[in-house]
Amino acid sequence: MNTRTRTRTGELHRAQAAAARRRQRQLRLIGGIGAVVIVGLLVAIGVVVANSVSADETPSASGQLIAPANLTDTAAIPAGQASAPVTVEIYLDYMCPACGKFEEANGGELSRLITTGTVRVALRPISFLDRTSQGTRYSTRAANAMATVADRAPAAVWAFNTALYENQPEEGTRGLTDDEIATRATKAGVPKDVADAFARRIFEPWVAKSTDKAFTSGVEGTPTIKINGTVFTGDVYTTGPLTRAIEAAASGTQQ
């Protein structure tokens, strides 16, 4: 509980105590039905005050909600040229085994298409698999690390994304430690001072908000892939179908 919340809670307790004293005086004065009405009003006031306290809480233990810099205009983490004719949007969780299979089948092709300027990837890391990492919140920590790279070393985003999938931890394990994530980042070209910032958890509230927003928008699981805003319904676990769909979109044709 932070200082502001403790202060607000203390004020709430004092207000409730004062309200109780007033209620006793009012009950002695008017009694009966009038007292019931007053009690009801006091309860309603208490609910409003309590709600105002809970609504003012920060979204995560790590503090203020800060969005990373260098996001797309739809708040995704970009990799590739903004002028690319095709945008491939990927909703992912770095502990998700299906996302690992998607990366195995398509990561190389996406790297090639990024290099040729055909595609811009828009990453949307979320954290719904936190519950499967034995309390370490691996999904959140990995997504926070990616957000930190986007904020401070955007040129390394795609290489770091690839590095997180190499030897991906199995679902149900504790995942990588902060130091292990940082080591993978530096090996992928992320500056050490940026990797050192992962443990500060700067963007964890943003990850939580992004996760909620993803499922509110209709995303049902990961990986979810969109090509220029349209959900790709083809085979994402075999090399080829996604590439052909991207190339068709780039040429303005439909498969």
N, C-alpha and C positions, 0 to 999 in steps of 0.2 A: 504494500500500500504506500503510495507516494505522499509527500508532505501536503500537497493540495487536497488529496482525498481525505487524509486524516483530519485536516482543518475543517473540511466540509462535513465530515462525519460528526465531529465534535459539535459543530453548530447545529446539526440536525438533532443530536441528542438533547442539547440545551433547549432547542425549540420544542421538542416533544415533551420535555419535562414541564416547560412553562405552559404548554397547551393542556397538559394533564391538570395542573393546578387551576387553570382557568375553568376547565371542565367541571371540577369539583365545586367551585363557587357557583357556576351556572346551574349545576344540578340542585344545589341547595336552594337556589332562588326560584327556579321555575318548575323543576320536577317533571314527571310524567312524559307525555308525548314531546313536549318542547325539548326535554333533555335528550331524547332519542334523536331528534333532528340535529341538535348541536353535535352529538357524538358522531353522527354520520358525516357532517360537514368537516369535523376535525380529522376523521379518518381519510376523507378525500384529500384534504390539504396535505396530510402526511404522505399519501401516495404520490402526489405531485412533487413534493420536495425530494422524496427518495428517488423518483425517476430522474429528476434534474441532476442528482449526484451521479447516478449510474451512467447517464448520457454523457457526462463530462469526463469519464474515465478515458485514459489513453488506450488505443487499440491493442497494445501489446506491452509486455513488461520492459521492452527495450526503449520505450519512450516515444518521442514525437514522430509522427508519420512524415517521412521525407521521401519524395520520389527521386530516383537516380536521374542524373542528367543524360542527355543524348538519346532519349527515347524517341520513337516515332510519334506522329501526331495522334496515334491511337494507344499510346502508352505501352508499346512493346519494345523489346530490346533488339536493335537491328544489327544485322551482319550483311555486308554487301553494299553495293552502290544504290543510292536513293533513286537514281535514274533508271534502274533495271525495269524492264517491262512487266515483270511478274513478281508479285510478293507472295511468298509462302509463309503462312502463319502457323506456328507450332505451339500447341499447348502441351506442356510436358511436366513430369515430375522426375527429378534425377534419381529417385529410387525405384521408379516404375520399370519392371522387367519388360513390359511391352514397348516402352519408349526405347529401351536398350536394343530391342530387336529392330525397331524402326530405324534407329541410328545405324545399326550394322548393315541394313539393307540399302539405306539411302544417304548416309552421311558422306560417302565418297562422291556420289553423284551431285549432291548439293554443293559440296566444296568446288567441284568442277564448274557448276553453273554459276556459282558466286564469282569465280575467277574470270569467267567469260563475260560477266556483266549481264547474264540472262535473268538472274533471280536475286532478289533481296529477301533474306530470311528474317522473319519477325518472331523472336522467341518470347514465349509467355510462360516462364517457370512458375509453377504453383506448388503447394505443399500439403496436398490432401493425404499423403502417405506418411506423415509424421508419426502416426499411431503405430506404424510397423517397424520403427527403429529403436525399440526398447527404451524409449524415453529420451533419446538423444536429439530428437527433432532434426534428423539428417536432412529431410527434404527442405525444411525452412533454412537450415544453415547453408546448404548448397545453393539454393535460390538467392539467398542474401549475398553469397560470394559472387554469383554471376551479376547481380545488380551492382555490386561494388565495382566490378571490372567494367561494366557498362558506363558507370559514372566517371571512373578515373583512368581507364585504359581501354577505350572503346575499340581500338584496332585489334585487341586481343580477344574479343568476345567469341568469335567462332572457334579459334584454336582452344580456348578454355572450355567451350561447350564440348568439343571433341574429347578433351582430356578427362572431363568428368565422366564420360561414358566408357573410357578405356578402363578395363577391370572394374566395371561398375559394381558397387556392393550389392549383395543379394538382399531382396526384400525380407524383412524379419531380423536382419542383423543390426548392429549398432551403427553401421555405416562408417565413413571416414571421420577421423578427428579433425578439428580445426587445423592443426598443424599439417595433417596429410592433405587436406584440401589446398592449403597454401602452397605446399610443395608441388602439387600437380599444377597449380597456377603458374608458379615461377618457371617450371619446366616448359610450360606452353607459351612463355614470353611475357607473362604479366610481371610488371616491376615489383620488386620485393616490398616496397613501402605500401603498395596497393594490396598485396596479399596479406601483409601484416594487419591491415585494417579489417579483414574479414571478422576477426574475433570481437570487434566492437559492435557488431550486430546492427549497424546503422539502418539497414533497409528491411529489417524483419517486419515492422508494421506495414510497409508497402507490400511485402510478399503476402501477408495475411489479407490485406484488402484486395490484392489482385486475385487471390484464390477465391474469395467470396464473389467477386465480380465475375469471374469465369463461370462459376456454376449458376449464378443468377442469370447470365446471358444465354444459358442453354447448353453449355459444355457438360457432357455426361461422363467423360473419362479421358484418360490420356493413353496414347497420343491422339489429339484431335488436330487434323491438318486442314487448312483452308488455302485455296489458291485464288488470289485476288478477291478474297472475301467469301468465296463459296466453299462449303465443306467438301473435301475430297472423299469420295466413298469407295474408291478402288482399293486394291491390295497394297497396304503400306509395309508389308513384311517381306516383300519380294522386290529385288532390284528390277526396275524397268517401268512399271505402271505409273509411278509418280513422275518419273523423268519424262515419259511421253506426254503426260497431262500438262506438265510445265512447258514443254516445248510447243505443244499445241496452243496453249494460252499465249505464248510469246509470239507465235506466228499469226495469231488472230483466228485460228481455226478451232473447231471442236472435234473431239474424238467420238 
